[in-house]
Amino acid sequence: MATATAPAFLIQQEEDYILAFDNIEINLDRNTVTRGGKQVRLTQSEHELLMHFLTNPERDLTRDSILDAVWSYLPSPNTRTVD
């Protein structure tokens, strides 16, 4: 199981909404991610995974819940995407 230890917070910066956690910021309007002020290029799956972790703070996330939220998979014993 994976657990985020601290909640992210939402801030409004000019006309954009930004989800922030530590030195990571996700611009929800532009779908961009920065870490320490530098842009980070993520795949769609990586972006969805990061969003899932940041929007579920202090929750134990099971393998099946991650698969469902990020890849829309139904639980299957043969799926090795997260492993």
Backbone torsions as a table, in degrees:
resi	resn	phi	psi	omega
1	MET	NA	148.9	178.0
2	ALA	-114.3	141.4	179.7
3	THR	-136.6	126.5	171.7
4	ALA	-79.4	134.6	-172.6
5	THR	-90.2	-18.1	-179.3
6	ALA	-140.8	146.1	-179.3
7	PRO	-72.9	147.7	171.4
8	ALA	-82.6	164.0	177.4
9	PHE	-132.3	152.0	-177.4
10	LEU	-100.7	129.3	176.9
11	ILE	-127.3	152.9	174.9
12	GLN	-106.8	125.4	-178.6
13	GLN	-123.9	108.9	-171.8
14	GLU	56.9	-116.1	-179.1
15	GLU	-102.2	1.2	-176.8
16	ASP	-102.6	148.5	172.6
17	TYR	-101.4	134.0	-175.0
18	ILE	-127.4	129.1	173.5
19	LEU	-94.1	122.5	-174.0
20	ALA	-122.6	141.6	175.9
21	PHE	-149.2	118.5	-177.7
22	ASP	54.1	-120.7	180.0
23	ASN	-104.3	18.7	178.8
24	ILE	-106.0	131.5	176.2
25	GLU	-128.7	133.5	175.8
26	ILE	-114.8	117.0	176.7
27	ASN	-81.4	109.6	-174.8
28	LEU	-71.0	-25.6	-179.5
29	ASP	-82.5	-33.9	-176.9
30	ARG	-103.5	-5.1	-177.4
31	ASN	55.5	44.3	177.4
32	THR	-117.1	153.2	179.5
33	VAL	-125.6	134.0	173.6
34	THR	-125.4	148.7	174.9
35	ARG	-132.6	118.4	-176.8
36	GLY	62.0	30.2	178.5
37	GLY	85.2	-5.0	179.4
38	LYS	-105.4	135.8	-178.5
39	GLN	-67.6	137.9	178.6
40	VAL	-114.4	128.7	178.3
41	ARG	-90.1	124.2	179.8
42	LEU	-124.1	150.3	170.5
43	THR	-72.5	167.9	178.3
44	GLN	-60.0	-41.9	179.7
45	SER	-65.4	-41.5	177.7
46	GLU	-63.4	-40.7	178.6
47	HIS	-63.3	-46.1	179.2
48	GLU	-63.4	-39.5	179.1
49	LEU	-65.0	-45.4	177.2
50	LEU	-60.4	-45.5	178.2
51	MET	-60.2	-41.7	-179.1
52	HIS	-62.9	-43.8	178.3
53	PHE	-64.8	-44.0	-176.1
54	LEU	-72.4	-26.0	-180.0
55	THR	-93.9	4.5	177.0
56	ASN	-130.4	59.1	-176.3
57	PRO	-67.3	145.9	174.7
58	GLU	56.5	26.3	175.2
59	ARG	-114.7	139.5	173.3
60	ASP	-76.8	121.6	-178.5
61	LEU	-105.4	117.7	179.9
62	THR	-80.8	163.8	177.2
63	ARG	-55.1	-45.6	-179.0
64	ASP	-65.4	-37.7	179.5
65	SER	-68.6	-35.1	177.3
66	ILE	-68.3	-45.8	178.4
67	LEU	-57.9	-43.5	-178.7
68	ASP	-67.5	-44.9	-176.5
69	ALA	-70.7	-38.2	-173.3
70	VAL	-94.5	-41.6	-175.3
71	TRP	-112.9	-0.8	-179.3
72	SER	56.2	35.9	176.5
73	TYR	-86.3	147.0	167.5
74	LEU	-85.6	147.4	179.9
75	PRO	-54.0	133.0	-179.4
76	SER	-148.8	133.8	-179.6
77	PRO	-67.9	-14.5	-178.1
78	ASN	-95.6	-5.1	-178.2
79	THR	-82.0	121.4	-177.7
80	ARG	-114.9	16.7	-175.2
81	THR	-57.3	-43.0	-175.0
82	VAL	-86.4	-24.9	-174.7
83	ASP	-66.4	NA	NA
